[in-house]
Amino acid sequence: MTSTFALWTAAVFYRCGVMMVVIWFYVVLADKSNNYHIDNLCDRKRSQQLYKKIDGAVLTSDNKENVNCLITFQTDSVLQKFMLRFEDLKLGCNDHLFIYDGAHAYGSYKVDLSCHKNEHHVGTIYTRTNFVTLKYVTYGWDHTGNGFKLVLTAFKDTPLECRGFRCQNNLCIHNDLTCDQVNHCGDNSDESSHAFCLGESSKTHLTASLLSSAATVVLPIVEIGRAHV
C-alpha cells in the first residue's frame, strides 16, 4: 500500500511540475512591453500631466480627435536615456506631436511633428535625460487615417556594464524587452536568435513535446498505481 501511494504521489508531483514548466514558458515569452493607447491615457476627464516609469512601451493613436494630452515617461535609472522610434507616423496638418527632452513641456521642444513628416523622415530620436515628455494636440477635422505607433525604449550606452540584454548595436536594454515582438533595440537583435527567441511554430512544438513527455511518463505510473489498488 505504501509503494502504491508513493507511485501515485510521484505521478501527481511530476504532472504538476510539467504543467508549471509549460505555464512558466508562456509567461516568459509573453508580451512584456507596456502597450498604451492614446484613448486610454488621454482621457478628457484628466486635466493633469501623466507620469509613467517604464523600461519600454508602445504608444499608439489612431483617428483620435480633439486631443490635448501631456505625458511624461521616465526611465528606471538616472543612468538611462530614451530611444524613440516611430513604426508608423501620419498626422494631419492641424495636428502636432511635440517631443520634449525632459520632465516638462517647458522651453524648446526637441521635435515638432505634423503632416510634413512621416516615420522615415523622423528616424530614431535619442534623449539626453532620463525623461521624455510628449504633448499631443489634435482637432476635430482632417483626422481620417491619421495616427502613429511609437516605440519607446530605456537604454544605457555603456555595454561593458550591461546587466540586461546587450543589443548587437551595443545598446543595453532590460531583459524583459526581448522576444516580445517589438523591436526595442532598433536593429531587431532583441527579437532574433541573438536573444534566443523562438518563433510561434517553435513554441507550439516545444509545448507539445513537454505535454507528450508528461503523458509518456505519467500514464504508465498511474496504470501501475491502479493495478496495485
N, C-alpha and C positions, 0 to 999 in steps of 0.2 A: 504493500500500500504506500509505503514511504517512497519507493522508487517511482511509482506511478504519479504521485503528487509532484515529485521533483521534475519529471518529464513534462507534466502539464505546466508547471511554473516556468520552466525553461522556454517552452513554446510561447507562452504569453509574453514573457520579457523580450524574447527575440523579435516577436511580431511588433511589439510596441517600439522597440529600438529602430527597426527598419522604417516604420511609419514616421518616427521623429526625424530620421535622416531625410526622408522624402519631403517632409514639411520644411525642414531647415533649408533644403536645396532650393525650394521655390521662394522662400523668404529672402535668401541671399541674392538670388538672381532676379528679384522683383524690381520694379521701377523705384529707384531710390531718390530721384530728383524731386524737388518740390515743384509742383505744377500749379501755377497761378493763372487765373483768368481775370481780365480787367473787370468783367461783370461782377465778380465776387469781391475783388479788392476795392474797387471804386464805387462802393455803394453810395447813393445820393444822400443817405441818412448820415453818413460820416462826413464831418467837416474838418477833422484834424488830420495832420500828416501821419501816414502809416510808417511803422518801422518793422523790418524783418531781418533777423540774423540768419544767414544761410551759408551753406557750403557750395550749393549750386541750385539753380532754378531755371524753369522755363516759363516765360511770361508771354501770354498770348492775348490778342484783341482782334475781334472781327465785327465789322459793321456796327461799332458802338458809337452812338451819337450823344451829343450834349454831355461830354465828359469834362470834368475839371479835377484832375486827380494828382496827388502828390505822394510818392512812395520812396522811401529810403531803405536800401539794403546795406547790411553791414556784414563784414567777414567775422569769423570766429576769433581771429588773432589780428593784432595790430601789425604783424609782420606780413600779412597777406594783402593782396590787391585784387581788383576785379578785372576779369576779361569779359567783354560783351560782344556777342556775335549774333547778327540777325540771320535767321534762316529764311525769313520772308519779311518784306517791308514794302507796303503800298499805302501811302497816306494821301488824303485829299489835300487840295491846295489851301483849304481853310483849317486844316488840322496841323497840330505841332506836337512833336515829342522832344522835349528839352532834356538833355543829359548833363547833370552837374557832377563834378568830381569832388564830392564832399557830402556832409550830412545834411545840408540845407540847400534850398534853391535860392541862394543869395549870390550876388556878384555875377561874374561872367559864366555863362554855360560853356560846357565843353563842345557840345554839338546841338544844333537845332535841325531837326529832321521834319521835312514836309514832302510835298508832292514831287519835288525836283530830285529826290534821291531814292534809290532802292538799295537792297541788301548788297548788291555788287559795288555800288558807288561808295558805300559806307565802310566796308571791310571790317576789320577787328578793332575794337576800341579797348584801351587799357587805362585804368585809373592810376593815379599816383598815391591815393589814400586808400584806406580800407572801408570807405563808404562810397556809394553811388546813389544819387537821387534822380528820380525820373518825374518829370512834370508832363502830364499828358492832357492835351486840350483838344476837344473835337466839337463840332457844331452839328446842327440838325439837318444839314444838306450835304450833298456831294460825298456820301459815305458808302455807296454800294460797292461791295467787293474790297473795301479798304480794311486795313488792319496790319498786324505784324506778329511775328514769332521771334522772341528774343531769348537767347541762351545766356545766362549769367553764371560765371564760374569764379569762385575764390581760389587764388593760386599763390604760390611762392615761387620766385625765380631763383632760388638757391637750391638746385637739385642735389648737391652734396649733403645737405642737411634735411633731405626729404624723408619724412616719416610716413607719408601717404603713398600715393601712386605717382611715379615719375613718368611723365609723358615722353614720347620719343623726341619732342621738341624741347625737352628739359624743363618744362613747367611741372610744378609739384601740386597735385590736387588731392582732395580727400579720397580715401579708398572706396567710400560708398558711391562715388560717382562713376565707377567703372561698370561696364556691362549693363547699362540701363537704357540702351538705345538712344542716348543723347550724346552728341559729340562735344564733350566738355573740354577736351584737350585742344581742340582746334585743328588737330591733324588726324583725329579719329582713332588715335592709338589706344584710347581708353575703351574702345568698342571692338578691338581686334584681338588676334591671338597673342599680341604683346601683353594684353591684360588677362589672358587665359579665359576669354569669353567663349561661350558655347552658343551656337545658333539654336533656333526653335526645334529643328529636327533632332539635334544632338541632345537637347534637354529631354525631349519626348522619349528618345531611345534610352537614355540613362535611367529615367524614371521607370520605364517598362522593365528594364533589366533588374533594378532594385526590387520591384514588386515580384518579378519572376523568381528571383533568388529567394525572397522571403517565402513564397509559396513552395518552392522546391525543398526548403529545409523544414519549414514549419509543419506542412501537411503530413509528412511521414511521422514526425514526432507525435502529432495529435492522434494519428491512427494507432501508433504503438500504445499511447496512453489509454485509448478506448479499449484496446484489446485486453488490457490488464485490469479494467474496471470490473 
